[in-house]
Amino acid sequence: MGQTPWMIITIIATIGFVLILSAAAIGVALFVKDADRRQDAYRLLKLLLGTGGGSGLIASVLQLLAG
């Protein structure tokens, strides 16, 4: 099964989105003094980097593209 350019672009965009969210969560967790926002950032980071967080999102996109 060949991959079309749009599939490759979508996969790269999804991976980039996960990386941007992870970087934002790390930034908030490190530099924001508000405890509630830090807790939300830790939850987001745990979701993204935990078991199945980012890879689950990428797998879902791949399943949608596969049809």
C-alpha contacts under 8 A as a table, 3 or more apart, distances in Angstrom:
res1	aa1	res2	aa2	distance
3	Q	7	M	6.10
3	Q	8	I	6.81
4	T	7	M	5.35
4	T	8	I	6.63
5	P	8	I	5.16
5	P	9	I	6.16
6	W	9	I	5.00
6	W	10	T	6.03
7	M	10	T	5.09
7	M	11	I	6.19
7	M	65	L	6.83
8	I	11	I	5.16
8	I	12	I	6.20
9	I	12	I	5.18
9	I	13	A	6.03
10	T	13	A	5.05
10	T	14	T	6.09
11	I	14	T	5.15
11	I	15	I	6.26
11	I	58	I	7.13
11	I	61	V	7.40
11	I	62	L	7.51
12	I	15	I	5.19
12	I	16	G	6.09
13	A	16	G	4.99
13	A	17	F	6.05
14	T	17	F	5.02
14	T	18	V	6.32
14	T	57	L	7.92
14	T	58	I	6.55
14	T	61	V	7.89
15	I	18	V	5.19
15	I	19	L	6.26
15	I	54	G	7.94
15	I	58	I	7.08
16	G	19	L	5.04
16	G	20	I	6.11
17	F	20	I	5.14
17	F	21	L	6.20
18	V	21	L	5.19
18	V	22	S	6.14
18	V	48	L	7.07
18	V	54	G	6.26
19	L	22	S	5.03
19	L	23	A	6.13
20	I	23	A	5.11
20	I	24	A	6.15
21	L	24	A	5.10
21	L	25	A	6.12
22	S	25	A	5.11
22	S	26	I	6.16
22	S	44	L	7.76
22	S	45	L	5.88
22	S	48	L	6.74
22	S	49	L	7.80
23	A	26	I	5.13
23	A	27	G	6.13
24	A	27	G	5.05
24	A	28	V	6.18
25	A	28	V	5.19
25	A	29	A	6.00
25	A	41	A	4.75
25	A	42	Y	6.82
25	A	44	L	6.53
25	A	45	L	5.76
26	I	29	A	5.05
26	I	30	L	6.09
26	I	41	A	7.15
26	I	42	Y	7.82
26	I	45	L	7.14
27	G	30	L	5.27
27	G	31	F	5.97
27	G	32	V	7.81
28	V	31	F	5.45
28	V	32	V	5.22
28	V	37	R	7.36
28	V	38	R	6.17
28	V	41	A	6.16
29	A	32	V	6.26
29	A	37	R	7.82
29	A	38	R	4.83
29	A	39	Q	7.60
29	A	41	A	5.66
29	A	42	Y	6.38
30	L	38	R	7.94
32	V	35	A	7.95
32	V	37	R	7.34
32	V	38	R	6.54
33	K	38	R	7.40
34	D	37	R	5.54
34	D	38	R	6.26
35	A	38	R	5.06
35	A	39	Q	6.09
36	D	39	Q	5.11
36	D	40	D	6.28
37	R	40	D	5.05
37	R	41	A	6.13
38	R	41	A	4.98
38	R	42	Y	6.19
39	Q	42	Y	5.10
39	Q	43	R	6.28
40	D	43	R	5.06
40	D	44	L	6.22
41	A	44	L	5.08
41	A	45	L	6.08
42	Y	45	L	5.04
42	Y	46	K	5.99
43	R	46	K	5.05
43	R	47	L	6.12
44	L	47	L	5.04
44	L	48	L	6.15
45	L	48	L	5.09
45	L	49	L	5.89
45	L	50	G	7.72
46	K	49	L	5.35
46	K	50	G	5.07
46	K	53	G	7.84
47	L	50	G	5.36
47	L	51	T	7.76
47	L	52	G	7.98
47	L	53	G	5.04
47	L	54	G	7.69
48	L	52	G	7.77
48	L	53	G	4.29
48	L	54	G	4.89
49	L	52	G	7.67
49	L	53	G	5.71
49	L	54	G	6.21
50	G	53	G	5.48
50	G	54	G	7.84
52	G	55	S	5.19
52	G	56	G	4.71
52	G	57	L	7.81
53	G	56	G	5.30
53	G	57	L	6.48
54	G	57	L	5.17
54	G	58	I	6.32
55	S	58	I	5.07
55	S	59	A	5.97
56	G	59	A	4.97
56	G	60	S	6.10
57	L	60	S	5.15
57	L	61	V	6.41
58	I	61	V	5.15
58	I	62	L	6.23
59	A	62	L	5.02
59	A	63	Q	6.16
60	S	63	Q	5.10
60	S	64	L	6.25
61	V	64	L	5.11
61	V	65	L	6.21
62	L	65	L	5.06
62	L	66	A	6.06
63	Q	66	A	5.06
63	Q	67	G	6.48
64	L	67	G	5.38
